[in-house]
Amino acid sequence: MKKKIRQQTLNVVVIAIVLLIFLPIFLMLPSMFKDRYEIFSYPWRFLPIHWHIDNFRRIAFLQYTSIGINFFRSLAVTSLVAAIALVLGLAVNMTAAFAFARLEFPGKRILWALIISTMFIPAITIWFTSVRVATLLGLLDTMAVLIIPGLAAAYNIFFFRQFYLGFPRELDEAARIDGARTFQIFTTIYIPMSKTPMVIIGAMIFMGYYNSYLWPILVISHQRQDLYQMMYVIRSLFGHAPTIGYGAVLAATFISLIPPMIVFTIVQRYIREGIALSGLK
């Protein structure tokens, strides 16, 4: 009886937390179809009296208003930056993890300790020096400055390294007997067997770049509005909400949720596999 009560209590708590998390989204969905006055009308209504899509039209024509922001171009550029960073980030971190897990080279332990130590340094504390480096390299106001600085991450390298350490060394030895070189071993054995961690870390990289806000502000000026990232655009729209209406801001927010939702839908099965894998290890 106590076990059942405990289980039911846990279920209620979980449901309450889920409802609390998704409550803003539930309130946002019908508000996208309200006019600018109905959102703050009293008494408040959950569903709009008259459904319309004017808020989405305002988002589509922002480029031709005083705001001058092309929302859908920013959405495409942000998704492209996140997708490129996903591919390059996996390549960089997996290669480094393989080197630390399976290769021997001078200074390996010291270099590994230095990489791990960066996990304990808040990123914001080194952003200004990073901006200085980007300035000296001439990367400001380019797509490269949005992608390159965050490709190598200590946590991602650590994650893949721990995964590779679980591989039996007999696989490497057998491949070398067959004449495979180190790079061939990595590409033909380790990468195909790393699908689950690749999807998990890849999703994290995509979400990290897609939701980036402070770094794009520091390295992209107003002269390059074509490189504006989505979170900055959403923040800018909120500042212009009295002009375009809060319904339009909510509509833009909902549209910006579509790429992450697609990514999560694709990778959710692999995330469950990764959790199971971590439990087994």
C-alpha positions in Angstrom: 0.0 0.0 0.0 2.8 2.4 0.9 4.5 1.6 -2.4 1.4 2.4 -4.4 0.9 5.7 -2.5 4.5 6.6 -3.1 4.2 5.8 -6.8 1.0 7.7 -7.2 2.5 10.7 -5.4 5.5 10.6 -7.7 3.2 10.5 -10.8 1.3 13.5 -9.6 4.5 15.4 -9.0 5.9 14.5 -12.4 2.6 15.5 -14.1 2.6 18.8 -12.2 6.2 19.6 -13.3 5.4 18.8 -16.9 2.3 21.0 -16.9 4.3 23.8 -15.3 7.0 23.5 -18.0 4.5 23.4 -20.9 2.1 25.9 -19.6 3.7 28.9 -21.4 3.5 26.9 -24.6 -0.1 26.0 -24.1 -0.9 29.7 -23.5 1.2 30.7 -26.5 -0.5 28.6 -29.1 -4.0 30.2 -29.2 -2.5 33.7 -28.6 -0.7 33.5 -32.0 -4.1 33.8 -33.6 -5.4 36.7 -31.6 -5.2 40.3 -32.6 -3.0 42.7 -30.6 -5.9 43.9 -28.4 -7.5 40.6 -27.6 -4.3 39.2 -26.0 -4.7 41.6 -23.1 -8.5 41.8 -23.1 -10.4 41.5 -19.8 -12.0 39.1 -19.1 -9.2 37.0 -20.6 -10.2 34.2 -22.9 -8.0 31.1 -23.7 -9.2 30.8 -27.3 -9.5 33.8 -29.6 -12.9 35.1 -30.5 -11.9 35.5 -34.2 -9.1 33.4 -35.6 -6.8 35.1 -38.0 -3.2 34.8 -39.3 -2.2 38.5 -39.4 0.5 37.9 -36.8 2.3 35.5 -39.2 1.9 38.0 -42.1 3.6 40.7 -40.0 6.5 38.3 -39.4 6.8 37.6 -43.1 6.9 41.3 -44.0 9.2 42.5 -41.2 12.0 43.3 -43.8 9.8 46.0 -45.4 9.0 47.7 -42.1 11.0 50.1 -40.0 12.4 47.1 -38.1 14.1 45.8 -41.2 14.7 42.2 -40.0 14.2 39.3 -42.4 12.9 36.7 -40.0 12.9 33.7 -42.3 16.4 34.5 -43.6 17.6 34.6 -39.9 15.9 31.3 -39.3 17.6 29.7 -42.3 21.0 31.2 -41.4 20.7 30.1 -37.8 19.7 26.5 -38.8 22.6 26.5 -41.4 25.1 27.6 -38.8 23.9 25.0 -36.3 24.0 22.2 -39.0 27.5 23.1 -40.1 28.7 23.2 -36.5 27.1 19.9 -35.8 29.1 18.2 -38.6 32.4 19.9 -37.9 32.0 19.6 -34.1 31.5 15.9 -34.3 34.5 15.5 -36.6 36.8 17.6 -34.3 35.6 16.1 -31.0 35.5 12.5 -32.2 39.0 12.7 -33.7 40.4 14.2 -30.6 38.7 11.6 -28.4 40.0 8.8 -30.5 43.6 10.2 -30.2 43.3 10.4 -26.4 41.7 7.0 -26.1 43.9 4.9 -28.4 47.1 6.8 -29.4 50.2 7.4 -27.5 52.1 10.7 -28.0 54.4 12.9 -25.9 52.6 15.1 -23.4 49.3 13.2 -23.7 48.6 13.3 -20.0 49.4 17.0 -19.6 47.4 17.9 -22.6 44.4 15.9 -21.4 44.6 17.6 -18.0 44.6 21.0 -19.7 41.6 20.1 -21.8 39.6 18.8 -18.8 40.5 21.9 -16.8 38.6 24.0 -19.4 35.4 22.4 -18.3 35.6 24.3 -15.0 36.1 27.7 -16.6 32.8 29.6 -17.3 32.7 30.4 -21.0 31.6 34.0 -20.4 34.8 34.8 -18.6 36.9 34.3 -21.7 34.5 35.7 -24.3 36.1 39.1 -24.4 39.5 37.6 -25.0 37.9 35.4 -27.6 36.5 38.5 -29.3 40.0 40.0 -29.3 41.4 36.9 -31.0 38.5 36.9 -33.6 39.2 40.5 -34.3 43.0 39.9 -34.8 42.1 37.0 -37.2 39.7 39.2 -39.2 36.7 36.9 -38.4 34.2 39.5 -37.1 31.0 39.8 -39.1 31.5 36.4 -40.8 29.8 33.1 -40.6 33.1 31.5 -39.6 33.1 33.4 -36.3 29.7 32.0 -35.4 30.9 28.4 -36.0 34.7 27.9 -35.3 35.1 29.1 -31.7 32.8 26.6 -30.2 33.7 23.5 -32.2 36.1 21.9 -29.8 34.5 21.3 -26.4 36.1 19.5 -23.5 32.9 17.8 -22.4 32.2 16.4 -25.9 35.8 15.1 -26.1 35.5 13.5 -22.7 32.2 11.9 -23.6 33.5 10.2 -26.8 36.8 9.3 -25.1 35.0 7.4 -22.3 32.9 5.7 -24.9 36.0 4.7 -27.0 37.8 3.4 -23.9 35.1 0.7 -23.7 36.1 -0.7 -27.0 38.2 -3.9 -26.8 41.7 -3.3 -28.1 41.5 -6.6 -29.9 39.4 -4.8 -32.6 42.4 -2.5 -33.2 44.9 -5.3 -33.3 42.8 -7.4 -35.6 42.4 -4.4 -38.0 46.1 -3.8 -38.0 46.8 -7.4 -38.8 44.6 -7.0 -41.8 46.7 -4.0 -42.9 44.5 -1.2 -41.7 46.1 2.1 -40.7 45.1 4.2 -37.7 42.8 6.5 -39.7 41.2 3.5 -41.4 40.5 2.0 -38.0 38.9 5.1 -36.8 36.7 5.6 -39.9 35.7 1.9 -40.4 35.4 0.7 -36.8 34.9 3.5 -34.3 32.7 5.9 -36.3 30.1 3.2 -37.4 29.9 1.9 -33.8 29.4 5.5 -32.4 26.0 6.2 -33.9 24.2 6.7 -30.5 26.7 9.0 -28.9 27.1 10.9 -32.2 23.3 11.6 -32.3 23.3 12.7 -28.6 26.3 15.0 -28.8 25.2 16.2 -32.3 21.8 17.2 -30.9 23.5 19.0 -28.0 25.8 20.9 -30.5 22.9 21.8 -32.7 20.8 23.1 -29.8 23.8 25.0 -28.3 24.5 26.9 -31.6 20.8 27.4 -32.4 20.1 28.9 -29.0 23.2 31.0 -28.9 22.5 34.6 -27.9 25.5 36.5 -26.3 28.3 35.3 -28.6 26.5 36.5 -31.9 25.8 39.9 -30.2 29.5 40.3 -29.6 30.8 39.3 -33.0 28.1 40.4 -35.4 27.4 44.1 -36.0 24.4 45.8 -37.4 26.1 46.0 -40.8 25.6 42.3 -41.2 21.9 41.8 -40.5 22.0 38.9 -42.9 23.9 37.0 -40.2 21.6 37.8 -37.3 20.9 34.7 -35.2 17.4 33.6 -34.2 17.6 34.3 -30.4 18.8 37.9 -31.1 16.0 38.3 -33.6 13.4 37.1 -31.1 14.8 39.5 -28.5 14.7 42.3 -31.0 11.1 41.5 -31.9 10.1 41.6 -28.3 11.6 45.1 -28.0 9.3 46.1 -31.0 6.2 44.3 -29.6 4.2 47.6 -29.1 4.7 48.2 -32.9 4.2 44.7 -34.4 2.0 43.3 -31.6 2.7 40.6 -29.0 0.9 38.1 -31.1 3.5 38.5 -33.8 6.2 37.9 -31.3 4.5 34.7 -30.1 4.1 33.6 -33.7 7.8 34.2 -34.4 8.7 32.3 -31.2 6.6 29.3 -32.3 8.2 29.2 -35.7 11.6 29.3 -34.2 10.7 26.2 -32.2 10.2 24.1 -35.3 13.8 23.2 -36.1 14.7 22.1 -32.5 11.4 20.1 -32.4 12.4 18.3 -35.6 15.8 17.5 -34.2 14.4 16.2 -31.0 11.8 14.1 -32.8 14.6 12.5 -34.8 17.0 11.8 -31.9 14.7 10.9 -29.1 15.0 7.2 -29.7 18.8 7.5 -29.7 18.7 9.5 -26.5 16.9 6.6 -24.8 19.4 4.2 -26.1 22.2 6.5 -24.8 20.6 6.5 -21.3 20.4 2.7 -21.4 24.0 2.5 -22.6 25.2 4.8 -19.8 23.4 2.6 -17.2 25.0 -0.6 -18.6 28.4 0.9 -18.5 
